Amino acid sequence: MPKKIAPMTDTQIKNAKSQSEDYSHYDGNGLLLLFQSTGTKNGNLDIIAL
């Protein structure tokens, strides 16, 4: 059985701190968030059209 990934809340995203290296977080619903060491937060949303 696949592991269920809990989506990040709005508060968690706003409070995320930059680290010494870039890191990413996938919420399991098509949203990929990239947190850069400069403090920038980028998001990619994968949409599949049926």
C-alpha positions as a LaTeX table, in Angstrom:
\begin{tabular}{lrrr}
\hline
Residue & $x$ (\AA) & $y$ (\AA) & $z$ (\AA) \\
\hline
Met1 & 0.00 & 0.00 & 0.00 \\
Pro2 & 1.46 & 3.42 & $-0.94$ \\
Lys3 & 2.34 & 5.84 & 1.82 \\
Lys4 & $-0.18$ & 8.67 & 2.19 \\
Ile5 & 1.44 & 12.11 & 2.04 \\
Ala6 & $-0.25$ & 14.84 & 4.05 \\
Pro7 & $-0.60$ & 18.12 & 2.12 \\
Met8 & 1.11 & 21.21 & 3.55 \\
Thr9 & $-1.21$ & 23.81 & 5.01 \\
Asp10 & $-1.07$ & 27.47 & 4.03 \\
Thr11 & 0.48 & 28.30 & 7.41 \\
Gln12 & 3.22 & 25.66 & 7.00 \\
Ile13 & 4.16 & 27.08 & 3.59 \\
Lys14 & 4.27 & 30.67 & 4.86 \\
Asn15 & 6.39 & 29.68 & 7.89 \\
Ala16 & 8.85 & 27.48 & 5.96 \\
Lys17 & 12.40 & 28.72 & 6.52 \\
Ser18 & 15.25 & 28.66 & 4.02 \\
Gln19 & 18.03 & 26.17 & 4.65 \\
Ser20 & 21.65 & 26.01 & 3.51 \\
Glu21 & 20.59 & 23.98 & 0.43 \\
Asp22 & 17.53 & 24.03 & $-1.82$ \\
Tyr23 & 14.86 & 21.46 & $-0.97$ \\
Ser24 & 11.46 & 20.48 & $-2.30$ \\
His25 & 8.22 & 19.15 & $-0.87$ \\
Tyr26 & 5.54 & 17.20 & $-2.80$ \\
Asp27 & 2.06 & 17.33 & $-1.31$ \\
Gly28 & 0.71 & 14.22 & $-3.06$ \\
Asn29 & $-1.99$ & 16.06 & $-5.03$ \\
Gly30 & 0.15 & 17.35 & $-7.90$ \\
Leu31 & 1.74 & 20.32 & $-6.11$ \\
Leu32 & 5.54 & 20.49 & $-5.94$ \\
Leu33 & 7.00 & 23.29 & $-3.79$ \\
Leu34 & 10.66 & 24.29 & $-4.15$ \\
Phe35 & 12.21 & 26.17 & $-1.24$ \\
Gln36 & 15.47 & 27.85 & $-2.25$ \\
Ser37 & 18.36 & 28.80 & 0.05 \\
Thr38 & 17.81 & 32.47 & $-0.90$ \\
Gly39 & 14.34 & 32.37 & 0.70 \\
Thr40 & 12.39 & 32.12 & $-2.56$ \\
Lys41 & 9.41 & 29.74 & $-2.68$ \\
Asn42 & 8.28 & 28.36 & $-6.05$ \\
Gly43 & 5.41 & 26.02 & $-6.81$ \\
Asn44 & 4.57 & 23.77 & $-9.74$ \\
Leu45 & 1.12 & 22.27 & $-10.20$ \\
Asp46 & 0.74 & 19.23 & $-12.46$ \\
Ile47 & $-2.66$ & 19.15 & $-14.15$ \\
Ile48 & $-3.82$ & 16.16 & $-16.17$ \\
Ala49 & $-6.62$ & 16.87 & $-18.63$ \\
Leu50 & $-8.93$ & 13.97 & $-19.31$ \\
\hline
\end{tabular}
